[in-house]
Amino acid sequence: MSKELVFGHQSPDTDAIVAAIAFADFEKQLGKEFEPVALGEPNDETKFVFDHFGASVPRVIKTAANEVEAVALVDHNEAQQSVSDIADVKVTHVVDHHRIANFQTSNPLFYRAEPVGCTSTIITKLYHEYELEIPKQIAGLMLSAIISDTLLLKSPTTTADDEAAVKELATIAGEDYAAYGKEMLRAGTNVDSKTAAALIDADAKSFTMGGKSVRVAQVNTVDVNDVFKRQDEFETAIKAENKAEGYDLFVLMVTNILDSDSEGLIIGDPTTPVETAFAGKLANNRIALPGVVSRKKQVVPPLTDAFNA
């Protein structure tokens, strides 16, 4: 059997990169050859994780069809979030915890989707179901991915499966997950050293809602003022991105990981669905999002409903 590539979504977060590595190891233990790759450079949090566990970051690819005939997708399924030439390769596997949209194949495939907080939680379960050993280093990486996606088990996306996986993986990795998790999350919140353009691309996904192209990005911080003191810079960067990529609306979630609240910076048109979705009013292109920390569960579903109403 020829080699396949496995990768997460564009603008990868920790789970997108880690899930590719973990799934490649899982398949390797089953006798298959999968190479984990990434669709973008790792962010600061992910770099911290890989340095902490002495792991190598996968190489970055722009296209896949020039290398392989088949690929596996983790932590995403929507074509606009995947490799640019996804239509030119066969998708054989998907492991994901997001909605299913704009996805179809001409052949049967392995598809595992669960409404949990993190793709790495699902892969942890796959190791158990196939009675395979989770290597110590990969346990540490998957622990980090779950902490990242669930904001140390505080996100509303967190399930009992995520909590169980964190405790198990922490034991295998030899980590105090609470202490390590706080250190890890803080490592990804330094916004002063980055340009606005870099920050709005670091953790962003595109969606089609009501026939409109909507980009939803998230920046985690310990003080939202660190972002909004540069609001003019962020607005300029977002407007340039909207024009270059054809986005109708750009939603930037600025999330305080300490108090689990967010504030949105909204640029584009139409904005009425944003006000409808979050029962608020825009002022100075901003809207309060109290208690909102999850793009997947608390932002995309209400926005989609509002656009489709």
N, C-alpha and C positions, 0 to 999 in steps of 0.2 A: 504494500500500500504506500503510495507516495505521500510526502510530507504535506501537512496543512498548516496554515497560519491561524492563530487565534488572537483576537484583539478585542478591546473594549471600545467605547465611543470616542469621538473626536474631543479635543480639549479634555484629556483624561484626568480624572480624579484618582484618588488612591485605590478605590475599588476596581475601577476600570483596568488599571495596570496589574494589580494584584490578582484579580480574578483570572486574567489571562495566564499568569504564571501558574496559579493553582490548578486550573483546568488542564493545562498542558502536562503538569505532573500527574494528575489523575489519569489522563489518557495514556501517558507513558507507562504507568503501572499496569495498564490494560493491554500493553503491547503495541500502542499506536504512536506515530510520530507527529507531534504538534509543536510548532515553535511559537512561543509567546512574543508578540510585538506590540507596539503602541502607535496610536495615531496622533501623537503629539508629545512634547517634552513634559516631564514630570513637574508638578508644582512644588513649592517649598515644603509642604507637609509630606508629600510623597518622598521627596529627597531625604527628609529627616528619617522617615520610616526605613528606607533602604540602607541608609548609613547606620542606623541603630542595629539592624539585624545583619549587616555585612552582606547584603544581597546586591546583585547586579541588576541595573535597570535594563529592560528590553530595548532593543534598537527601535528606532522610529521609522515607519514606512509612510509613503504617500499614496502608493498604489499596490495592489495585490496580484492582479492578473498577470503581471510580467514575471511573477515568481512561482505561483501555484495555480492549480485549477480549482481548489476547494478551500473554504475557510470556515472557521467556527467563530461565532459572536458571543461575547459575554457582556453583561451589564448594559445591553441595548439591543434593539431590534429594528428601529426605524431607519429607513435608508438614508435620510438626510443627516443622521448622526454617525453614519458608518464611513468606511473607506470610500474614496471618491468613485472607484470603479466597481462597486459592489454588484452592479448589474452584470458584470462580465465574469463573475466567479460563482461557483456552486456553494451554497450555504448548507453545511451538513449538520451543524449543531448550533443551538442557541440556549444559553443559560442566562436568565434575566429576572429582574424583580420590578420591572416597569410595565406600563400599559403596552398593549400590542397595537401598533398602528402603521399603516403604509408598508406592510410586510407581506410578502407572498413568495412561494417557491414553486418550481415546476416539478420538484421531486420530494418524496417523503424525507423527513429529517428527524433528528433527536431534538426535542424542544422541551425544556424544563423551565417553567415560569411559576413563581410563587409570590404572594403578597407579603414579603418579609422586608426587613429594613436594608438588606445588603445582599448582593449576589454571592459574596463569599460565605454567607450563612448557608445558602443552597449547596454550594460546593462542599462545605463541611459535611452536610447531610449525605451527599453523593459518596464521599469517602466511606462513610459508615455503611451505607446501603450495599456497597460493593466489597465491604470488609477489607479496605485498604488502609495502610498506615499514613498518617499525616506527618510529614517531616517537620522537625522542630522549627527550622527557619521559615518554612511556608506557614506553619501555625502562627508564628509571630506576624507575618505579613497579613494573613487573613484576619487575625485579631485587630490589627491596625485598620484594615478596611472597614470592618464592622463598627469600630469606634468612630471612624470618620463619618460614615454614612448615617449613623444614629446619634451623632453628637454625644458620645459616651452614654448611650442608652437613654438619652433624654428626648429624642425626637419622637413625634407621634407615630412615625413609621415603625418604631421598635416593637418587636413581637417577643413572645416567650422563646421562640426558636433562636432569635438573635441573642437574647440574654444567656441561654444555655450554651450557645456556641462561644460567646465571649469567655465565659468561665472555663470551658473545656480548653479552648485554644490558649488562654493565659497560663493554664497549668502545664500544657505541653511546652510552651515557649519559655516558661519560667519567669513570667512577668506579673507584677502587681498591676492589674489592668486599670484600676482607678488612678493611681499615681502616674503610670506611663501614659494613660489616655490624656490627662490634663496637659502633660508636657508636650505630647504630640500635637494636640489641637492648637496650643499656643504657637507652635513652630510654624503653623500655616497662616498666621494672622498678621504678619508684618507687611503692611500695605505702603508704608512711607517710601520704601526703597524701590517701588515698582511704578511704572507709568500707568495711567488710566487705561490705555489701550491694552496693555498686558493683563491688567486685572479683569477687564470685562470679558476677556477670552479664556481666562484660566479655568473657569468652571461654568461653561455655558452650553445650552442645548437649544436646538431649533424645533419648532412645532408648527403644524398647520392647524389653524383654528378658524372655523367659519370661512374658509377660503383665504385667510390672511396668514402671512408668514410672521410668526412670533418668536422672538429670541428671548430666552429667560436665562439670565446669568446670576451667579451668587458669589458674593464676597463675604468671607467670615472675618470677624474682627472682635476685639475686646472693647472697642469704643467706636460707635458709628460716626462720631465727629471726625475721626481720622480719615474717613472717606468723604464726608460731606463738606469738610473745609476745602475740598478740591472739586466741588460740584461743577463749576464751570469747565474744568478740565475733563471731567467724566462726560458731561453733556456733549462737548465737542467730539470726544472719541466715539461716543455712541452714535451721534449723527453721521459721522464718517463711515462707521460700520454699517449703519442702515442703508446708506447710499451705495456703498460698495457691494454689499451682499443682497440687497433687495428686501431687507426686513421691513415690514409695515410697522411693527411695534417692537420696542425693546424694553424689557422689564429687568431692572437690576435690583436684586435682593441684597440688601446690606444687613447681615445677620450678626447680632451680638451673641456670641456663643456662651457668655456668662449668664445672661438673663433670659435667653431663648426668645428674643423678640427680633423683629426685622423692620426695616423701613425700605420702601420701594422708590426707586428713581425711574420714572416712566417717560420715555421719549418715543414719539411717533404718533400714529393715528390708525384706528380710533382708540380713544382713551376711555370712552364710556363703559365698555365691558370691564375695565379694570375697576372703576368705581362700583359697578354693579357686583362684581365678584367679591370685593372686599368690604362692601357696605361703608364706603368712605368717600371723601372728596379729595381730589388732587389740589395741592397748594404748592406753588413753586416747583411743579413737576414731581412732587413727592407725595407719598401716601403712607400712613402708619399701618404696620402689619403686626399688631400685638399677638404674641404667641405663635407666630408663623416662623418656622425654621426649615420646613421641608418643601422643596420645589415639587417633588413627585406627588405628594399627598395633599399639600395645603395651597399650592399655587396653580399647578397645571389643571387639575380637575375643575375648580370653580371658574377659572379663566375660560376653559373650553366650553363649559356650560353657558357662560355669559356670551361668548362669541356666537354660539349656535342657537341662542334663544330667539 
